[in-house]
Every structure is written in structure tokens, then in C-alpha cells.
């Protein structure tokens, strides 16, 4: 079909732009970390939101200050 390569190219470029701003990490939590994630799922039903909250809280606990974006 005409136009399909153009659409595929645009999709690749869109994903590349998104991934440049939204890094992706492959992560397999330890059993203890998974338990902590599940414990806090009530605060945010999306695992990524829970991970964000736990990482930020951990960083602040270690450094004593909030991370700067």
C-alpha cells in the first residue's frame, strides 16, 4: 500500500521522541521489593506510579532533599 512506509517511519520517530523524554527501565523486583510495591498499590493502582513514589521517597530519605527534575 502506498503511504505505509511513511506511516511506519512517523510511528518510529514518534516513539523515539517519546522515549527520549520518558526513559524505560527493565526491572525485575526482588521478592521484598515486590511486597513493598504491592503494599502501596492502594495509593496508586498503576505500578509505575507506585515505583515513582517509592523511588522519590527513598531518594529523599537517603539524601535529605527532594530530587530536582
C-alpha positions in Angstrom: 0.0 0.0 0.0 1.2 3.5 -0.8 1.9 5.5 2.3 2.5 2.6 4.7 6.3 3.2 4.9 5.7 6.8 5.7 3.3 5.9 8.5 5.8 3.4 9.9 8.5 6.0 9.7 6.4 8.5 11.5 5.5 6.0 14.2 9.2 5.2 14.8 10.0 8.8 15.0 7.1 9.4 17.5 8.3 6.6 19.7 11.9 7.8 19.5 10.8 11.3 20.7 8.6 9.8 23.4 11.5 7.5 24.7 13.9 10.4 24.6 11.7 12.1 27.3 10.4 9.0 29.0 13.2 6.6 29.7 12.4 3.0 30.1 14.0 0.6 32.6 13.7 -3.1 32.5 13.4 -4.1 36.2 12.6 -7.3 38.0 12.0 -6.5 41.6 13.3 -8.7 44.4 10.6 -10.5 46.5 11.0 -7.9 49.2 10.7 -5.0 46.8 7.6 -6.6 45.1 6.0 -6.9 48.5 6.6 -3.2 49.1 5.2 -2.3 45.7 2.1 -4.4 46.3 1.7 -3.0 49.8 1.5 0.5 48.4 -0.7 -0.3 45.3 -3.7 1.1 47.2 -2.2 4.6 46.9 -1.8 4.3 43.1 -3.2 1.4 41.2 -0.6 1.8 38.5 2.7 0.1 39.3 4.7 2.8 37.6 3.1 5.4 40.0 4.0 3.3 43.0 7.5 2.9 41.8 7.9 6.6 41.3 6.6 7.3 44.8 8.9 4.7 46.4 12.0 5.9 44.5 11.3 9.5 45.3 10.7 8.7 49.0 13.8 6.6 49.1 16.0 9.3 47.5 14.7 11.9 49.9 15.3 9.6 52.9 18.9 9.0 51.7 19.8 12.5 50.7 17.5 14.5 52.9 16.3 16.6 50.0 13.9 16.2 47.1 15.4 15.3 43.7 15.4 18.1 41.1 13.8 17.3 37.8 
